[in-house]
Amino acid sequence: MKLRGMRKQHALASALGVNESTITRWKANGPMSVNSAVLLCRELDISLDWFLSGTGSINSHKPNARMPGITQDKLLAHFQRFEATLTDHSRSLLIAFMDSLLPEDHRE
């Protein structure tokens, strides 16, 4: 939170539409839904991959933070393998998250 300029827990709770006790529970490694993780990452402008798995960097979701050597074909192949393991609900959440990263004039 502090890294992203969010100093007050109640401000984050308000921005996410949750109780402050929910933030406290999350900070103590309590359960969090995928939807809440997506909303939190969007609010704090952090990478969902980094948040959920610790891979990549906190800013890897930003276009200028892409790793060298990752080609579009390699990325597409990775997504295709990953997509086969997703439930319909998870797929919808992932699409919504990815759409939220695009400027509004580029969204479907």
Secondary structure, DSSP 8 states (H G I E B T S, - for coil): -GGGT---HHHHHHHHTS-HHHHHHHHTT----HHHHHHHHHHHT--HHHHHH--S-TTTTSGGG--TT--HHHHHHHHHHHHTT--HHHHHHHHHHHHHHS-GGG--
